[in-house]
Amino acid sequence: MLSTLLVLASESEKSETPFFVVGVLFAVWAVVLGVTGTRSPEFASGRGTMSAVIGVSVVLAAAAMAMAVYVLT
């Protein structure tokens, strides 16, 4: 009986894969920004480029938080 309940409980859990995918994308984005920013002192100096970098970063952060909530609920 207990083993049946454990199997049913494990089947109803949501996959953590979306969270990990978004997390890896966010980490890769951070490394790319770090390397590019270190190599080029003029990186994101224009208003459009700076807005794009901030926008992508905010979207990835929000997606990671949303995936964490999705997995936990």
DRENLO-326039 format. One record per residue: x, y, z of N, C-alpha, C, O, CB in turn. Coordinates in nm, 2 decimals. Last residue first. Glycine has a CB too. Layout:
BEGIN
<r n_c1="X" n_c2="Y" n_c3="Z" ca_c1="X" ca_c2="Y" ca_c3="Z" c_c1="X" c_c2="Y" c_c3="Z" o_c1="X" o_c2="Y" o_c3="Z" cb_c1="X" cb_c2="Y" cb_c3="Z"/>
...
END
This chain:
BEGIN
<r n_c1="0.47" n_c2="2.45" n_c3="-0.72" ca_c1="0.32" ca_c2="2.44" ca_c3="-0.69" c_c1="0.26" c_c2="2.33" c_c3="-0.76" o_c1="0.14" o_c2="2.31" o_c3="-0.75" cb_c1="0.26" cb_c2="2.57" cb_c3="-0.74"/>
<r n_c1="0.73" n_c2="2.43" n_c3="-0.79" ca_c1="0.70" ca_c2="2.41" ca_c3="-0.65" c_c1="0.55" c_c2="2.40" c_c3="-0.62" o_c1="0.51" o_c2="2.35" o_c3="-0.52" cb_c1="0.76" cb_c2="2.52" cb_c3="-0.56"/>
<r n_c1="0.74" n_c2="2.48" n_c3="-1.06" ca_c1="0.78" ca_c2="2.35" ca_c3="-1.01" c_c1="0.74" c_c2="2.32" c_c3="-0.87" o_c1="0.70" o_c2="2.21" o_c3="-0.83" cb_c1="0.94" cb_c2="2.34" cb_c3="-1.02"/>
<r n_c1="0.65" n_c2="2.74" n_c3="-1.06" ca_c1="0.57" ca_c2="2.64" ca_c3="-1.14" c_c1="0.61" c_c2="2.50" c_c3="-1.08" o_c1="0.52" o_c2="2.42" o_c3="-1.06" cb_c1="0.60" cb_c2="2.65" cb_c3="-1.29"/>
<r n_c1="0.85" n_c2="2.88" n_c3="-0.92" ca_c1="0.72" ca_c2="2.87" ca_c3="-0.87" c_c1="0.63" c_c2="2.76" c_c3="-0.93" o_c1="0.56" o_c2="2.69" o_c3="-0.86" cb_c1="0.64" cb_c2="3.01" cb_c3="-0.89"/>
<r n_c1="1.06" n_c2="2.83" n_c3="-1.11" ca_c1="1.07" ca_c2="2.79" ca_c3="-0.97" c_c1="0.93" c_c2="2.78" c_c3="-0.91" o_c1="0.90" o_c2="2.68" o_c3="-0.84" cb_c1="1.16" cb_c2="2.88" cb_c3="-0.89"/>
<r n_c1="0.96" n_c2="2.96" n_c3="-1.33" ca_c1="0.98" ca_c2="2.82" ca_c3="-1.34" c_c1="0.99" c_c2="2.76" c_c3="-1.20" o_c1="0.95" o_c2="2.65" o_c3="-1.17" cb_c1="1.10" cb_c2="2.79" cb_c3="-1.42"/>
<r n_c1="0.96" n_c2="3.23" n_c3="-1.24" ca_c1="0.84" ca_c2="3.17" ca_c3="-1.27" c_c1="0.85" c_c2="3.02" c_c3="-1.28" o_c1="0.76" o_c2="2.95" o_c3="-1.24" cb_c1="0.79" cb_c2="3.22" cb_c3="-1.41"/>
<r n_c1="1.24" n_c2="3.27" n_c3="-1.21" ca_c1="1.15" ca_c2="3.27" ca_c3="-1.09" c_c1="1.02" c_c2="3.21" c_c3="-1.12" o_c1="0.96" o_c2="3.14" o_c3="-1.03" cb_c1="1.13" cb_c2="3.42" cb_c3="-1.05"/>
<r n_c1="1.32" n_c2="3.24" n_c3="-1.48" ca_c1="1.37" ca_c2="3.15" ca_c3="-1.37" c_c1="1.28" c_c2="3.15" c_c3="-1.25" o_c1="1.26" o_c2="3.04" o_c3="-1.19" cb_c1="1.52" cb_c2="3.19" cb_c3="-1.34"/>
<r n_c1="1.18" n_c2="3.46" n_c3="-1.59" ca_c1="1.15" ca_c2="3.32" ca_c3="-1.63" c_c1="1.20" c_c2="3.22" c_c3="-1.53" o_c1="1.13" o_c2="3.12" o_c3="-1.50" cb_c1="1.21" cb_c2="3.29" cb_c3="-1.77"/>
<r n_c1="1.30" n_c2="3.67" n_c3="-1.46" ca_c1="1.16" ca_c2="3.65" ca_c3="-1.44" c_c1="1.12" c_c2="3.51" c_c3="-1.48" o_c1="1.04" o_c2="3.44" o_c3="-1.41" cb_c1="1.08" cb_c2="3.75" cb_c3="-1.51"/>
<r n_c1="1.56" n_c2="3.64" n_c3="-1.57" ca_c1="1.54" ca_c2="3.64" ca_c3="-1.43" c_c1="1.40" c_c2="3.60" c_c3="-1.39" o_c1="1.37" o_c2="3.52" o_c3="-1.31" cb_c1="1.58" cb_c2="3.77" cb_c3="-1.36"/>
<r n_c1="1.50" n_c2="3.68" n_c3="-1.85" ca_c1="1.56" ca_c2="3.55" ca_c3="-1.80" c_c1="1.54" c_c2="3.54" c_c3="-1.65" o_c1="1.51" o_c2="3.43" o_c3="-1.60" cb_c1="1.71" cb_c2="3.54" cb_c3="-1.84"/>
<r n_c1="1.41" n_c2="3.95" n_c3="-1.84" ca_c1="1.32" ca_c2="3.84" ca_c3="-1.89" c_c1="1.37" c_c2="3.70" c_c3="-1.84" o_c1="1.29" o_c2="3.62" o_c3="-1.79" cb_c1="1.31" cb_c2="3.84" cb_c3="-2.04"/>
<r n_c1="1.63" n_c2="4.08" n_c3="-1.75" ca_c1="1.51" ca_c2="4.08" ca_c3="-1.67" c_c1="1.42" c_c2="3.97" c_c3="-1.71" o_c1="1.36" o_c2="3.90" o_c3="-1.62" cb_c1="1.44" cb_c2="4.22" cb_c3="-1.68"/>
<r n_c1="1.81" n_c2="4.03" n_c3="-1.96" ca_c1="1.84" ca_c2="3.99" ca_c3="-1.83" c_c1="1.72" c_c2="3.98" c_c3="-1.74" o_c1="1.70" o_c2="3.89" o_c3="-1.66" cb_c1="1.95" cb_c2="4.08" cb_c3="-1.76"/>
<r n_c1="1.68" n_c2="4.16" n_c3="-2.17" ca_c1="1.70" ca_c2="4.01" ca_c3="-2.18" c_c1="1.73" c_c2="3.96" c_c3="-2.04" o_c1="1.68" o_c2="3.85" o_c3="-2.00" cb_c1="1.82" cb_c2="3.98" cb_c3="-2.27"/>
<r n_c1="1.69" n_c2="4.43" n_c3="-2.08" ca_c1="1.56" ca_c2="4.36" ca_c3="-2.10" c_c1="1.58" c_c2="4.21" c_c3="-2.11" o_c1="1.50" o_c2="4.13" o_c3="-2.05" cb_c1="1.51" cb_c2="4.40" cb_c3="-2.24"/>
<r n_c1="1.96" n_c2="4.48" n_c3="-2.06" ca_c1="1.88" ca_c2="4.48" ca_c3="-1.94" c_c1="1.75" c_c2="4.41" c_c3="-1.96" o_c1="1.70" o_c2="4.33" o_c3="-1.87" cb_c1="1.84" cb_c2="4.63" cb_c3="-1.90"/>
<r n_c1="2.02" n_c2="4.46" n_c3="-2.33" ca_c1="2.09" ca_c2="4.38" ca_c3="-2.23" c_c1="2.01" c_c2="4.37" c_c3="-2.10" o_c1="1.99" o_c2="4.26" o_c3="-2.05" cb_c1="2.23" cb_c2="4.43" cb_c3="-2.20"/>
<r n_c1="1.85" n_c2="4.66" n_c3="-2.44" ca_c1="1.84" ca_c2="4.52" ca_c3="-2.48" c_c1="1.90" c_c2="4.43" c_c3="-2.38" o_c1="1.84" o_c2="4.32" o_c3="-2.35" cb_c1="1.90" cb_c2="4.50" cb_c3="-2.62"/>
<r n_c1="1.96" n_c2="4.89" n_c3="-2.32" ca_c1="1.82" ca_c2="4.85" ca_c3="-2.29" c_c1="1.79" c_c2="4.71" c_c3="-2.33" o_c1="1.72" o_c2="4.63" o_c3="-2.26" cb_c1="1.72" cb_c2="4.94" cb_c3="-2.37"/>
<r n_c1="2.21" n_c2="4.89" n_c3="-2.43" ca_c1="2.20" ca_c2="4.88" ca_c3="-2.29" c_c1="2.05" c_c2="4.84" c_c3="-2.25" o_c1="2.04" o_c2="4.75" o_c3="-2.16" cb_c1="2.23" cb_c2="5.02" cb_c3="-2.22"/>
<r n_c1="2.15" n_c2="4.93" n_c3="-2.70" ca_c1="2.22" ca_c2="4.81" ca_c3="-2.66" c_c1="2.20" c_c2="4.79" c_c3="-2.51" o_c1="2.18" o_c2="4.68" o_c3="-2.46" cb_c1="2.37" cb_c2="4.82" cb_c3="-2.69"/>
<r n_c1="2.03" n_c2="5.19" n_c3="-2.68" ca_c1="1.95" ca_c2="5.07" ca_c3="-2.74" c_c1="2.02" c_c2="4.94" c_c3="-2.69" o_c1="1.95" o_c2="4.85" o_c3="-2.65" cb_c1="1.95" cb_c2="5.08" cb_c3="-2.89"/>
<r n_c1="2.23" n_c2="5.35" n_c3="-2.58" ca_c1="2.11" ca_c2="5.34" ca_c3="-2.51" c_c1="2.03" c_c2="5.21" c_c3="-2.55" o_c1="1.97" o_c2="5.14" o_c3="-2.47" cb_c1="2.02" cb_c2="5.46" cb_c3="-2.53"/>
<r n_c1="2.57" n_c2="5.23" n_c3="-2.58" ca_c1="2.46" ca_c2="5.29" ca_c3="-2.65" c_c1="2.33" c_c2="5.26" c_c3="-2.57" o_c1="2.31" o_c2="5.16" o_c3="-2.50" cb_c1="2.44" cb_c2="5.25" cb_c3="-2.79"/>
<r n_c1="2.74" n_c2="5.06" n_c3="-2.45" ca_c1="2.74" ca_c2="5.20" ca_c3="-2.42" c_c1="2.63" c_c2="5.28" c_c3="-2.48" o_c1="2.59" o_c2="5.39" o_c3="-2.43" cb_c1="2.88" cb_c2="5.26" cb_c3="-2.47"/>
<r n_c1="2.78" n_c2="4.79" n_c3="-2.45" ca_c1="2.65" ca_c2="4.84" ca_c3="-2.41" c_c1="2.65" c_c2="4.99" c_c3="-2.37" o_c1="2.59" o_c2="5.03" o_c3="-2.28" cb_c1="2.60" cb_c2="4.76" cb_c3="-2.29"/>
<r n_c1="3.12" n_c2="4.82" n_c3="-2.43" ca_c1="3.01" ca_c2="4.73" ca_c3="-2.45" c_c1="2.89" c_c2="4.79" c_c3="-2.38" o_c1="2.89" o_c2="4.84" o_c3="-2.27" cb_c1="3.04" cb_c2="4.59" cb_c3="-2.38"/>
<r n_c1="3.36" n_c2="4.95" n_c3="-2.42" ca_c1="3.25" ca_c2="5.02" ca_c3="-2.48" c_c1="3.12" c_c2="4.94" c_c3="-2.49" o_c1="3.03" o_c2="4.98" o_c3="-2.56" cb_c1="3.29" cb_c2="5.08" cb_c3="-2.61"/>
<r n_c1="3.55" n_c2="4.77" n_c3="-2.33" ca_c1="3.51" ca_c2="4.87" ca_c3="-2.24" c_c1="3.39" c_c2="4.95" c_c3="-2.29" o_c1="3.32" o_c2="5.02" o_c3="-2.21" cb_c1="3.62" cb_c2="4.96" cb_c3="-2.21"/>
<r n_c1="3.55" n_c2="4.44" n_c3="-2.38" ca_c1="3.52" ca_c2="4.56" ca_c3="-2.45" c_c1="3.47" c_c2="4.66" c_c3="-2.36" o_c1="3.36" o_c2="4.65" o_c3="-2.30" cb_c1="3.41" cb_c2="4.53" cb_c3="-2.56"/>
<r n_c1="3.61" n_c2="4.23" n_c3="-2.20" ca_c1="3.70" ca_c2="4.25" ca_c3="-2.32" c_c1="3.67" c_c2="4.38" c_c3="-2.39" o_c1="3.76" o_c2="4.44" o_c3="-2.45" cb_c1="3.67" cb_c2="4.14" cb_c3="-2.42"/>
<r n_c1="3.41" n_c2="4.25" n_c3="-2.01" ca_c1="3.55" ca_c2="4.26" ca_c3="-1.97" c_c1="3.64" c_c2="4.29" c_c3="-2.09" o_c1="3.74" o_c2="4.37" o_c3="-2.08" cb_c1="3.60" cb_c2="4.13" cb_c3="-1.90"/>
<r n_c1="3.18" n_c2="4.22" n_c3="-2.16" ca_c1="3.20" ca_c2="4.34" ca_c3="-2.08" c_c1="3.34" c_c2="4.36" c_c3="-2.04" o_c1="3.39" o_c2="4.47" o_c3="-2.04" cb_c1="3.11" cb_c2="4.35" cb_c3="-1.96"/>
<r n_c1="3.22" n_c2="3.96" n_c3="-2.25" ca_c1="3.21" ca_c2="4.07" ca_c3="-2.34" c_c1="3.23" c_c2="4.20" c_c3="-2.27" o_c1="3.30" o_c2="4.29" o_c3="-2.33" cb_c1="3.07" cb_c2="4.07" cb_c3="-2.41"/>
<r n_c1="3.22" n_c2="3.82" n_c3="-2.00" ca_c1="3.33" ca_c2="3.81" ca_c3="-2.10" c_c1="3.33" c_c2="3.93" c_c3="-2.19" o_c1="3.43" o_c2="3.99" o_c3="-2.21" cb_c1="3.33" cb_c2="3.68" cb_c3="-2.18"/>
<r n_c1="2.97" n_c2="3.89" n_c3="-1.90" ca_c1="3.09" ca_c2="3.91" ca_c3="-1.82" c_c1="3.21" c_c2="3.91" c_c3="-1.91" o_c1="3.30" o_c2="4.00" o_c3="-1.90" cb_c1="3.11" cb_c2="3.80" cb_c3="-1.72"/>
<r n_c1="2.79" n_c2="3.80" n_c3="-2.09" ca_c1="2.79" ca_c2="3.94" ca_c3="-2.06" c_c1="2.92" c_c2="3.97" c_c3="-1.99" o_c1="2.99" o_c2="4.08" o_c3="-2.01" cb_c1="2.68" cb_c2="3.98" cb_c3="-1.97"/>
<r n_c1="2.84" n_c2="3.52" n_c3="-2.09" ca_c1="2.86" ca_c2="3.60" ca_c3="-2.21" c_c1="2.87" c_c2="3.75" c_c3="-2.18" o_c1="2.96" o_c2="3.82" o_c3="-2.23" cb_c1="2.75" cb_c2="3.57" cb_c3="-2.31"/>
<r n_c1="2.76" n_c2="3.47" n_c3="-1.82" ca_c1="2.90" ca_c2="3.45" ca_c3="-1.86" c_c1="2.94" c_c2="3.53" c_c3="-1.99" o_c1="3.04" o_c2="3.59" o_c3="-2.00" cb_c1="2.93" cb_c2="3.30" cb_c3="-1.89"/>
<r n_c1="2.49" n_c2="3.53" n_c3="-1.84" ca_c1="2.58" ca_c2="3.60" ca_c3="-1.74" c_c1="2.72" c_c2="3.59" c_c3="-1.78" o_c1="2.80" o_c2="3.68" o_c3="-1.77" cb_c1="2.55" cb_c2="3.55" cb_c3="-1.60"/>
<r n_c1="2.41" n_c2="3.34" n_c3="-2.03" ca_c1="2.39" ca_c2="3.48" ca_c3="-2.06" c_c1="2.48" c_c2="3.56" c_c3="-1.97" o_c1="2.55" o_c2="3.66" o_c3="-2.01" cb_c1="2.24" cb_c2="3.53" cb_c3="-2.04"/>
<r n_c1="2.45" n_c2="3.11" n_c3="-1.88" ca_c1="2.53" ca_c2="3.13" ca_c3="-2.01" c_c1="2.52" c_c2="3.28" c_c3="-2.04" o_c1="2.62" o_c2="3.34" o_c3="-2.08" cb_c1="2.47" cb_c2="3.04" cb_c3="-2.12"/>
<r n_c1="2.26" n_c2="3.14" n_c3="-1.68" ca_c1="2.40" ca_c2="3.14" ca_c3="-1.65" c_c1="2.49" c_c2="3.16" c_c3="-1.77" o_c1="2.59" o_c2="3.23" o_c3="-1.76" cb_c1="2.44" cb_c2="3.00" cb_c3="-1.59"/>
<r n_c1="2.02" n_c2="3.14" n_c3="-1.83" ca_c1="2.06" ca_c2="3.26" ca_c3="-1.75" c_c1="2.21" c_c2="3.26" c_c3="-1.72" o_c1="2.27" o_c2="3.36" o_c3="-1.72" cb_c1="1.97" cb_c2="3.26" cb_c3="-1.62"/>
<r n_c1="2.04" n_c2="2.88" n_c3="-1.93" ca_c1="2.03" ca_c2="2.99" ca_c3="-2.02" c_c1="2.08" c_c2="3.12" c_c3="-1.95" o_c1="2.15" o_c2="3.20" o_c3="-2.00" cb_c1="1.89" cb_c2="3.01" cb_c3="-2.08"/>
<r n_c1="2.02" n_c2="2.74" n_c3="-1.68" ca_c1="2.14" ca_c2="2.73" ca_c3="-1.77" c_c1="2.15" c_c2="2.84" c_c3="-1.87" o_c1="2.25" o_c2="2.90" o_c3="-1.89" cb_c1="2.14" cb_c2="2.59" cb_c3="-1.84"/>
<r n_c1="1.76" n_c2="2.82" n_c3="-1.61" ca_c1="1.87" ca_c2="2.85" ca_c3="-1.52" c_c1="2.00" c_c2="2.84" c_c3="-1.60" o_c1="2.09" o_c2="2.93" o_c3="-1.58" cb_c1="1.88" cb_c2="2.75" cb_c3="-1.41"/>
<r n_c1="1.60" n_c2="2.71" n_c3="-1.81" ca_c1="1.61" ca_c2="2.85" ca_c3="-1.79" c_c1="1.73" c_c2="2.89" c_c3="-1.71" o_c1="1.79" o_c2="3.00" o_c3="-1.74" cb_c1="1.48" cb_c2="2.90" cb_c3="-1.73"/>
<r n_c1="1.66" n_c2="2.43" n_c3="-1.75" ca_c1="1.69" ca_c2="2.49" ca_c3="-1.88" c_c1="1.70" c_c2="2.64" c_c3="-1.87" o_c1="1.79" o_c2="2.70" o_c3="-1.93" cb_c1="1.57" cb_c2="2.45" cb_c3="-1.98"/>
<r n_c1="1.57" n_c2="2.41" n_c3="-1.49" ca_c1="1.71" ca_c2="2.39" ca_c3="-1.52" c_c1="1.75" c_c2="2.45" c_c3="-1.65" o_c1="1.85" o_c2="2.50" o_c3="-1.67" cb_c1="1.74" cb_c2="2.24" cb_c3="-1.51"/>
<r n_c1="1.29" n_c2="2.45" n_c3="-1.52" ca_c1="1.37" ca_c2="2.54" ca_c3="-1.43" c_c1="1.52" c_c2="2.53" c_c3="-1.47" o_c1="1.59" o_c2="2.63" o_c3="-1.47" cb_c1="1.34" cb_c2="2.50" cb_c3="-1.29"/>
<r n_c1="1.22" n_c2="2.24" n_c3="-1.69" ca_c1="1.21" ca_c2="2.38" ca_c3="-1.74" c_c1="1.29" c_c2="2.47" c_c3="-1.65" o_c1="1.35" o_c2="2.57" o_c3="-1.71" cb_c1="1.06" cb_c2="2.42" cb_c3="-1.74"/>
<r n_c1="1.28" n_c2="2.01" n_c3="-1.52" ca_c1="1.36" ca_c2="2.04" ca_c3="-1.64" c_c1="1.34" c_c2="2.18" c_c3="-1.69" o_c1="1.44" o_c2="2.24" o_c3="-1.72" cb_c1="1.32" cb_c2="1.94" cb_c3="-1.75"/>
<r n_c1="1.14" n_c2="1.92" n_c3="-1.31" ca_c1="1.22" ca_c2="2.04" ca_c3="-1.28" c_c1="1.30" c_c2="2.08" c_c3="-1.41" o_c1="1.37" o_c2="2.18" o_c3="-1.40" cb_c1="1.31" cb_c2="2.01" cb_c3="-1.17"/>
<r n_c1="0.80" n_c2="1.82" n_c3="-1.35" ca_c1="0.94" ca_c2="1.80" ca_c3="-1.39" c_c1="1.01" c_c2="1.93" c_c3="-1.36" o_c1="0.96" o_c2="2.04" o_c3="-1.38" cb_c1="0.95" cb_c2="1.77" cb_c3="-1.54"/>
<r n_c1="0.58" n_c2="1.77" n_c3="-1.06" ca_c1="0.62" ca_c2="1.83" ca_c3="-1.19" c_c1="0.77" c_c2="1.82" c_c3="-1.22" o_c1="0.85" o_c2="1.81" o_c3="-1.13" cb_c1="0.58" cb_c2="1.98" cb_c3="-1.19"/>
<r n_c1="0.44" n_c2="1.47" n_c3="-0.94" ca_c1="0.53" ca_c2="1.58" ca_c3="-0.93" c_c1="0.56" c_c2="1.64" c_c3="-1.06" o_c1="0.57" o_c2="1.56" o_c3="-1.16" cb_c1="0.66" cb_c2="1.53" cb_c3="-0.86"/>
<r n_c1="0.29" n_c2="1.24" n_c3="-0.98" ca_c1="0.22" ca_c2="1.37" ca_c3="-0.98" c_c1="0.31" c_c2="1.49" c_c3="-0.97" o_c1="0.27" o_c2="1.60" o_c3="-0.99" cb_c1="0.11" cb_c2="1.38" cb_c3="-0.87"/>
<r n_c1="0.46" n_c2="1.03" n_c3="-0.94" ca_c1="0.40" ca_c2="1.06" ca_c3="-1.08" c_c1="0.34" c_c2="1.19" c_c3="-1.09" o_c1="0.33" o_c2="1.25" o_c3="-1.20" cb_c1="0.31" cb_c2="0.95" cb_c3="-1.12"/>
<r n_c1="0.50" n_c2="1.03" n_c3="-0.67" ca_c1="0.61" ca_c2="1.07" ca_c3="-0.76" c_c1="0.56" c_c2="1.10" c_c3="-0.90" o_c1="0.62" o_c2="1.18" o_c3="-0.97" cb_c1="0.72" cb_c2="0.96" cb_c3="-0.76"/>
<r n_c1="0.25" n_c2="0.94" n_c3="-0.58" ca_c1="0.30" ca_c2="1.08" ca_c3="-0.54" c_c1="0.41" c_c2="1.12" c_c3="-0.63" o_c1="0.42" o_c2="1.24" o_c3="-0.67" cb_c1="0.34" cb_c2="1.08" cb_c3="-0.39"/>
<r n_c1="0.24" n_c2="0.68" n_c3="-0.68" ca_c1="0.14" ca_c2="0.78" ca_c3="-0.72" c_c1="0.19" c_c2="0.92" c_c3="-0.69" o_c1="0.16" o_c2="1.02" o_c3="-0.77" cb_c1="0.00" cb_c2="0.76" cb_c3="-0.66"/>
<r n_c1="0.45" n_c2="0.57" n_c3="-0.54" ca_c1="0.46" ca_c2="0.58" ca_c3="-0.69" c_c1="0.36" c_c2="0.68" c_c3="-0.74" o_c1="0.39" o_c2="0.76" o_c3="-0.83" cb_c1="0.42" cb_c2="0.44" cb_c3="-0.75"/>
<r n_c1="0.36" n_c2="0.60" n_c3="-0.28" ca_c1="0.48" ca_c2="0.66" ca_c3="-0.32" c_c1="0.49" c_c2="0.67" c_c3="-0.47" o_c1="0.54" o_c2="0.78" o_c3="-0.52" cb_c1="0.60" cb_c2="0.59" cb_c3="-0.26"/>
<r n_c1="0.13" n_c2="0.43" n_c3="-0.29" ca_c1="0.12" ca_c2="0.58" ca_c3="-0.26" c_c1="0.24" c_c2="0.65" c_c3="-0.30" o_c1="0.23" o_c2="0.76" o_c3="-0.36" cb_c1="0.09" cb_c2="0.60" cb_c3="-0.11"/>
<r n_c1="0.26" n_c2="0.19" n_c3="-0.33" ca_c1="0.16" ca_c2="0.24" ca_c3="-0.43" c_c1="0.14" c_c2="0.39" c_c3="-0.41" o_c1="0.14" o_c2="0.46" o_c3="-0.51" cb_c1="0.03" cb_c2="0.17" cb_c3="-0.42"/>
<r n_c1="0.40" n_c2="0.15" n_c3="-0.09" ca_c1="0.47" ca_c2="0.17" ca_c3="-0.22" c_c1="0.38" c_c2="0.22" c_c3="-0.33" o_c1="0.43" o_c2="0.30" o_c3="-0.42" cb_c1="0.53" cb_c2="0.03" cb_c3="-0.26"/>
<r n_c1="0.19" n_c2="0.13" n_c3="0.09" ca_c1="0.28" ca_c2="0.24" ca_c3="0.09" c_c1="0.35" c_c2="0.26" c_c3="-0.03" o_c1="0.37" o_c2="0.38" o_c3="-0.08" cb_c1="0.37" cb_c2="0.23" cb_c3="0.21"/>
<r n_c1="0.08" n_c2="-0.12" n_c3="0.00" ca_c1="0.00" ca_c2="0.00" ca_c3="0.00" c_c1="0.09" c_c2="0.13" c_c3="0.00" o_c1="0.06" o_c2="0.22" o_c3="-0.08" cb_c1="-0.09" cb_c2="0.00" cb_c3="0.12"/>
END
